[in-house]
Amino acid sequence: MKVLSPDEMRRMDETCIRQYKIPALILMENAASSARALIQREYPDLSILIVCGTGNNGGDGLALARQLHSLERNTKVLICGNPEKYSAEASQNLKALRKTDTPLFLNPSEKTLTQMFHERQLIVDALLGIGLNRDVDDERRRLIKLMNSSGAPILSLDIPSGLDGETGLPRGAAIQADMTICFGAPKRGNFLSPGFLYSKRIFLSRISFPPELYRDWPCNSKLNLPSPLKERDPLGYKNSFARVLIIGGGKNYQGAPALSARAAYRSGAGFVTVAIPQSQVSGFSAQCPEAVIQGLLETGEKTISEENEDLLLSLATKHDAVLIGPGMTRHESTASLIRKLIPAIRVPLVVDADGLNALAGFCDLTIKRSPLTVLTPHIGEQKRLRSGLAPEQTIEEAYNALCIYKGPHSRICLPGGEEFINLTGNDALGTAGTGDVLAGMISALMASEESEIQGVRKAVLLHGLAAELFPGARESFTASDIIEALPRCFQEYRNNYMQWNVDCYGKMETLP
């Protein structure tokens, strides 16, 4: 499903009006109709206060007020700003509303304003919309604070006022909505972090946009709704399925490669080799008895020595995917080995953890790789990888790699500009080792699925799904719990794929 920036949405609106001859007034009326139907379904008994700004978002609110009045709903309207700034369509709706006896407030007294926000009612936020491109001014910041502190449920039109529609960042203050109804298409700000936290429920109304307009619209951002899981070969055996090599481990970090190996097996790998320092070999089987273990020469600090280069390159040729980095530490010899291996490995490669630390600043190591390179940086590693890059250059472009920006609603970004916003996961994932698990899942699935990119997307989705399906408290979640939850996650994905592809894993309802 495509996710638009404010500029893309404006251009789609203009194309709809110009090419398909659907007047802006009709689009505004359709937006109001969908909001009215949602209010009738969700809040049939509450009186309603609609807070309108002076943009087209406010015009949607005015049209909504007129429609609610026709249903004899108890509705009041507060306008913030100068109505002379309204577009022709919004002005037409204001003129029509003024012909009714709907209470309309423009610059009310302090006493009246305070009273308006302390009644039992639904508040409709039609204050700012997606056009916000600067911090909220004092007057609107105060209105946002009044709405948020009122205790009333809030329905935002298109996006909670105060959120940047492009980045999802609050611009000084933002509405905490109970529901948001997006018009035409969902916006990036609705789903990126932290924007998704500003609405408990998200709805989508197409407002009569021609489906071919939406379908053919060029767009880089999409929700992460990958294809169905590939069916396993019923006649397959261990070498029929993904063969994964994991290079990792170092002093004090013996668990990281074990988590990755266990996750790879739980994600469909048939054969996993773990290359670790020789001193860790004796105890490794207790952590992952299924793995084939390759002991490696060590540095004096018990990390992997660069003397292992030829052995590891030979091992890589016998596997379908390689993961490098979990627990390897930043030892100078180990980092040097990583830099030698990355450009020389000829199969798809996942670079994680200390692999990323070694790679940072050395774009030339991945820029000419033809097999897929996947980078999995958390926010600190992102800063290191960005060091020295031009402000307008992205990590995925600079390193010619698929980049997973880990965090709430992780982004999966390709060098050509395509972006997939993941919707699964929660704060339970904020614990040590979850990144090692994700890296292991990616290495197995990108070698198993119908395409490497689809495999990466499914790994990110399933990783987050494990946190959502965990039956305990979020603070009691560990990285190992993800691995134990994966069988259920795979089954849920297979069983619910069709429904989840419609409702975005329960994160958005499309209205008829």
Helices and strands as residue ranges (DSSP letters): H 6-19, H 24-42, E 47-52, H 56-70, E 75-79, G 83-85, H 88-98, E 104-106, H 110-116, E 121-126, G 129-131, H 138-149, E 154-157, E 177-183, H 188-191, G 195-198, E 199-205, H 211-216, E 221-223, G 238-240, E 243-247, H 255-266, E 271-277, G 278-280, H 281-287, E 292-296, G 306-308, H 309-316, E 321-324, H 332-344, E 349-351, H 354-359, H 364-367, E 373-375, H 379-386, H 395-399, E 402-405, E 411-413, E 419-421, G 427-429, H 434-445, H 452-469, G 474-476, H 479-503, E 509-510
